[in-house]
Amino acid sequence: MALKGYIETSVSRPGIRPLPTIREMGLFAEKALRSESEGRVVAVFENSFYAVLGGQWICVGLPHLGSGPLHVLCERRPLCWPAIDAAVSVNRSTLCIDNRPLATIGDASIWRPVSAVCWTLAGLQRGLGAVDQSFLVGVAEEGLASAGCAQRHEKLTPLVAVAAPGIAALDRVITNALAGRAPLPADSAELVALIGLGPGLTPSGDDLLGGALIALAALDLPKVRDLLWSAFREHLDRTNDISATHLRTAALGYGAAAMHAAIHTTISGDINRVAPALAAVSAIGHSSGRDGFAGALIALRAIERHFARDEPRPPSFNRI
């Protein structure tokens, strides 16, 4: 049934505005939408909303939201914007809210990150050097971006001061994991303290941990990633549901497209692309992108130190 202002397909008719088309779906969002599952809206913002369909979280928004594993990008803002707890369903390739058509899926492209690049220690060192020239953090900058810097300010912001033990523990846990050692209980406790630390939809501590997980996956080090994840995965109740969802997604190796691009640019040593990649990742959220990339840098620096010492490679490692 056609409703005023809506139609069941994207074909234009006189006096009726066609439904917006979904341009792109992340690889996890695509599974939820293609299965025609049902669910509920769980969070609503001005330009995006989160829903859970068949147990899978998705985030519906406009193209400026950027590509990501959970993202559903509409070509324009739908007229039928939902409220929290509204019913969500997929009916014959149409995403519906409370049984009212929201957008058509059609031939939406599927986003997934590119495969881990082939890299060398020299390339990683070159990339980190370029990042150190471009990833500049102010003395009073909010968030935990300074945690990723090779040279940190002597005067710490209150948030960085509280996070400092967890930041140091993150480096130790990754260093030990590269040598095949499980996290020490004391270090695990410090990582747990990072969860939910800081303001915002995705707290800075969560973003820091997520960035490290994504970087380890990008470098084809799943065993190291899993050892890190094991240190805090049972404590996600310390943060909100949305941030916990993004952490679980990062534990599978997935995050925002800009985060993947910044990590890949760094590990490949493509110095000409470092500045634009850092600008793009810095544009994610209020500080989320920079916090996440700081976590990635902690992981990358630990890996660079490990292989610069010619230590034995993890069994899964075959990139150098």
C-alpha positions as CSV (number, residue, x, y, z in Angstrom):
1,M,0.0,0.0,0.0
2,A,1.4,3.4,-1.0
3,L,1.4,6.0,1.8
4,K,1.4,9.8,1.4
5,G,5.0,10.8,0.8
6,Y,6.1,7.3,0.4
7,I,5.9,4.6,-2.3
8,E,6.9,0.9,-2.2
9,T,9.5,1.3,-5.0
10,S,12.0,4.0,-6.0
11,V,10.2,4.6,-9.3
12,S,9.0,8.3,-9.5
13,R,5.3,9.1,-9.8
14,P,3.8,12.5,-10.3
15,G,3.4,14.3,-6.9
16,I,5.1,11.5,-4.9
17,R,8.7,11.7,-3.8
18,P,10.5,8.4,-4.4
19,L,12.1,6.5,-1.6
20,P,15.8,7.2,-1.1
21,T,18.1,4.4,-2.3
22,I,20.6,2.7,0.0
23,R,23.9,3.3,-1.8
24,E,26.2,1.1,0.4
25,M,26.0,-1.5,3.2
26,G,28.8,-2.7,5.4
27,L,29.5,-6.4,5.3
28,F,27.7,-7.1,8.6
29,A,24.8,-4.8,7.8
30,E,24.4,-6.5,4.4
31,K,23.9,-9.9,6.1
32,A,21.2,-8.4,8.4
33,L,19.3,-6.7,5.6
34,R,19.5,-9.5,3.0
35,S,18.1,-12.0,5.5
36,E,14.9,-9.9,5.9
37,S,15.2,-10.1,9.6
38,E,13.2,-8.0,12.1
39,G,14.2,-5.9,15.0
40,R,14.0,-2.6,16.8
41,V,15.6,0.9,16.7
42,V,17.8,1.3,19.8
43,A,19.3,4.8,19.4
44,V,18.4,7.8,17.3
45,F,20.5,10.8,16.4
46,E,20.0,13.8,14.0
47,N,21.7,12.1,11.0
48,S,21.8,8.5,11.9
49,F,20.2,5.8,14.0
50,Y,21.1,2.3,15.3
51,A,18.9,-0.7,15.0
52,V,19.3,-4.4,15.9
53,L,17.9,-6.9,13.4
54,G,18.1,-10.5,14.2
55,G,20.8,-9.9,16.7
56,Q,23.0,-7.8,14.3
57,W,23.5,-4.1,15.0
58,I,23.4,-1.7,12.0
59,C,23.8,2.1,11.8
60,V,21.7,3.8,9.1
61,G,22.8,7.3,8.0
62,L,23.8,9.5,5.1
63,P,27.0,9.2,3.0
64,H,29.0,11.6,5.2
65,L,28.8,9.0,7.9
66,G,31.5,7.1,6.0
67,S,31.9,3.5,5.2
68,G,32.0,0.9,7.9
69,P,31.1,-2.7,8.7
70,L,27.8,-1.8,10.4
71,H,26.8,1.2,8.2
72,V,23.8,1.5,5.9
73,L,24.3,4.6,3.8
74,C,21.2,6.3,2.2
75,E,21.6,8.7,-0.7
76,R,19.5,11.3,1.2
77,R,17.7,11.6,4.5
78,P,14.5,9.5,4.5
79,L,11.3,11.3,5.3
80,C,10.3,8.5,7.7
81,W,12.8,9.1,10.5
82,P,12.3,6.7,13.4
83,A,11.9,6.9,17.1
84,I,13.5,4.7,19.7
85,D,11.9,1.3,19.9
86,A,10.3,1.6,16.5
87,A,10.0,-1.7,14.7
88,V,12.5,-2.3,11.8
89,S,12.0,-4.9,9.1
90,V,13.0,-5.7,5.5
91,N,10.3,-6.5,3.1
92,R,11.1,-7.3,-0.6
93,S,14.3,-5.2,-0.6
94,T,12.8,-2.3,1.2
95,L,13.9,-1.2,4.7
96,C,10.8,-0.4,6.7
97,I,10.1,1.5,10.0
98,D,6.9,0.5,11.8
99,N,5.8,-1.1,8.5
100,R,6.4,2.2,6.6
101,P,9.0,2.2,3.8
102,L,12.2,4.0,4.7
103,A,14.6,3.2,1.8
104,T,15.1,0.7,-1.0
105,I,18.1,-1.6,-1.0
106,G,18.4,-2.3,-4.7
107,D,21.9,-2.7,-6.0
108,A,23.7,-1.3,-3.0
109,S,27.4,-1.9,-3.0
110,I,28.9,-3.9,-0.2
111,W,31.8,-2.4,1.8
112,R,34.5,-4.5,3.2
113,P,38.1,-3.5,4.0
114,V,40.8,-4.4,1.6
115,S,42.9,-7.4,2.4
116,A,46.0,-7.0,4.5
117,V,48.7,-5.4,2.4
118,C,52.1,-7.0,1.9
119,W,54.5,-5.0,4.0
120,T,58.0,-4.9,5.1
121,L,59.7,-3.7,8.3
122,A,61.4,-0.9,6.3
123,G,58.0,0.2,5.0
124,L,56.4,0.2,8.5
125,Q,59.3,2.3,9.8
126,R,59.0,4.7,6.9
127,G,55.2,5.0,7.5
128,L,55.6,5.6,11.3
129,G,58.2,8.3,10.6
130,A,55.8,10.1,8.3
131,V,53.0,9.8,10.9
132,D,55.3,11.3,13.5
133,Q,55.7,14.4,11.3
134,S,51.9,14.8,10.7
135,F,50.0,13.3,13.7
136,L,50.4,16.4,15.9
137,V,48.5,16.5,19.3
138,G,48.0,19.7,21.2
139,V,48.9,20.0,24.9
140,A,45.2,20.4,25.9
141,E,43.7,18.2,23.2
142,E,40.7,16.2,24.4
143,G,40.8,12.4,24.2
144,L,43.7,10.0,24.2
145,A,45.4,10.8,20.8
146,S,48.6,11.7,22.5
147,A,49.0,8.0,23.6
148,G,50.0,7.2,20.0
149,C,52.7,9.8,19.7
150,A,56.4,8.8,19.8
151,Q,57.1,11.9,21.9
152,R,54.4,12.8,24.5
153,H,53.8,16.0,26.4
154,E,55.3,16.1,29.9
155,K,52.1,17.7,31.2
156,L,49.2,15.3,30.8
157,T,45.5,16.1,30.6
158,P,43.4,14.7,33.4
159,L,42.0,12.0,31.1
160,V,45.5,10.9,29.8
161,A,46.8,10.9,33.4
162,V,44.0,8.5,34.4
163,A,44.5,6.4,31.3
164,A,48.3,6.3,31.6
165,P,48.5,2.9,33.4
166,G,46.2,1.3,30.8
167,I,48.1,2.8,27.9
168,A,51.3,1.3,29.3
169,A,49.6,-2.0,29.9
170,L,48.3,-2.0,26.3
171,D,51.9,-1.8,25.0
172,R,53.0,-4.5,27.4
173,V,50.2,-6.9,26.5
174,I,50.9,-6.5,22.8
175,T,54.6,-6.9,23.3
176,N,54.1,-10.1,25.3
177,A,51.5,-11.4,22.9
178,L,54.0,-11.0,20.0
179,A,56.3,-13.3,22.0
180,G,53.5,-15.8,22.5
181,R,52.8,-14.9,26.2
182,A,49.3,-14.4,27.6
183,P,48.4,-11.1,29.3
184,L,49.5,-10.7,33.0
185,P,46.5,-10.3,35.4
186,A,47.8,-6.9,36.5
187,D,47.9,-5.7,32.9
188,S,44.5,-7.1,32.1
189,A,43.1,-5.2,35.0
190,E,44.6,-1.9,33.7
191,L,43.1,-2.6,30.2
192,V,39.7,-3.2,31.8
193,A,40.0,0.2,33.5
194,L,40.2,1.7,30.0
195,I,36.7,0.4,29.0
196,G,34.1,3.2,29.3
197,L,36.8,5.8,30.2
198,G,36.1,9.2,28.8
199,P,33.0,11.0,27.5
200,G,31.0,10.5,24.4
201,L,29.1,7.8,22.5
202,T,32.3,5.7,22.2
203,P,34.5,6.6,25.1
204,S,38.2,7.3,24.4
205,G,39.4,4.2,26.2
206,D,37.2,2.0,24.1
207,D,38.4,3.7,20.9
208,L,42.0,3.2,21.9
209,L,41.5,-0.5,22.4
210,G,39.5,-0.9,19.2
211,G,42.2,0.8,17.1
212,A,44.8,-1.6,18.5
213,L,42.6,-4.7,17.6
214,I,42.0,-3.4,14.1
215,A,45.7,-2.8,13.5
216,L,46.7,-6.3,14.7
217,A,44.1,-7.8,12.3
218,A,45.3,-5.6,9.5
219,L,48.8,-7.0,10.0
220,D,47.6,-10.6,9.8
221,L,48.3,-11.2,13.5
222,P,45.1,-12.9,14.7
223,K,46.7,-14.7,17.6
224,V,48.1,-11.5,19.0
225,R,44.8,-9.8,18.4
226,D,42.9,-12.6,20.2
227,L,45.3,-12.5,23.2
228,L,44.7,-8.8,23.6
229,W,40.9,-9.3,23.2
230,S,40.9,-12.0,25.8
231,A,42.2,-9.5,28.4
232,F,39.0,-7.5,28.5
233,R,36.3,-9.0,26.5
234,E,34.4,-10.2,29.5
235,H,34.1,-6.6,30.9
236,L,32.2,-4.8,28.1
237,D,29.4,-4.1,30.6
238,R,31.6,-1.2,31.7
239,T,30.6,0.8,28.6
240,N,27.4,1.5,26.7
241,D,25.9,-1.0,24.2
242,I,26.8,0.9,21.1
243,S,30.5,1.2,22.1
244,A,30.5,-2.4,23.1
245,T,29.2,-3.4,19.7
246,H,32.0,-1.4,18.0
247,L,34.6,-3.2,20.2
248,R,33.2,-6.6,19.3
249,T,33.4,-5.6,15.7
250,A,37.0,-4.4,16.1
251,A,37.8,-7.7,17.7
252,L,36.8,-9.3,14.4
253,G,39.2,-6.9,12.6
254,Y,36.7,-4.3,11.3
255,G,36.3,-0.6,11.9
256,A,35.6,2.6,10.0
257,A,37.0,2.7,6.4
258,A,39.1,5.8,7.3
259,M,40.7,3.9,10.2
260,H,41.6,1.0,7.9
261,A,43.0,3.5,5.3
262,A,45.1,5.2,7.9
263,I,46.5,1.9,9.2
264,H,47.2,0.5,5.8
265,T,48.9,3.7,4.6
266,T,51.2,3.6,7.7
267,I,52.2,-0.1,7.4
268,S,52.8,0.2,3.7
269,G,55.0,3.2,4.1
270,D,53.1,5.2,1.5
271,I,54.3,8.6,2.8
272,N,52.5,10.6,0.2
273,R,49.1,9.4,1.5
274,V,49.8,9.8,5.2
275,A,48.6,13.4,5.6
276,P,45.2,12.9,3.8
277,A,44.7,9.6,5.6
278,L,45.3,11.2,9.0
279,A,42.9,14.1,8.1
280,A,40.2,11.6,7.2
281,V,40.6,9.5,10.4
282,S,40.8,12.6,12.5
283,A,37.3,13.6,11.2
284,I,35.6,10.6,12.8
285,G,33.5,11.8,15.7
286,H,34.7,14.3,18.2
287,S,37.9,12.5,19.1
288,S,37.0,8.9,18.2
289,G,39.1,8.7,15.1
290,R,42.2,10.1,16.7
291,D,41.8,8.0,19.8
292,G,41.4,4.9,17.7
293,F,44.4,5.6,15.6
294,A,46.4,6.2,18.7
295,G,45.6,2.7,19.8
296,A,46.6,1.5,16.3
297,L,49.9,3.3,16.6
298,I,50.6,1.7,20.0
299,A,50.2,-1.7,18.3
300,L,52.3,-0.7,15.2
301,R,55.2,0.7,17.4
302,A,55.2,-2.5,19.5
303,I,55.4,-4.6,16.3
304,E,58.1,-2.5,14.8
305,R,60.2,-2.9,18.0
306,H,59.6,-6.6,18.0
307,F,60.8,-7.3,14.5
308,A,63.5,-4.7,14.6
309,R,65.1,-6.9,17.3
310,D,64.9,-10.0,14.9
311,E,62.8,-11.9,17.5
312,P,61.0,-15.1,16.3
313,R,57.9,-14.4,14.3
314,P,54.5,-15.6,15.5
315,P,53.4,-18.7,13.7
316,S,50.6,-16.8,11.9
317,F,53.0,-14.1,10.7
318,N,54.1,-14.3,7.1
319,R,54.3,-10.8,5.8
320,I,57.9,-9.9,6.2
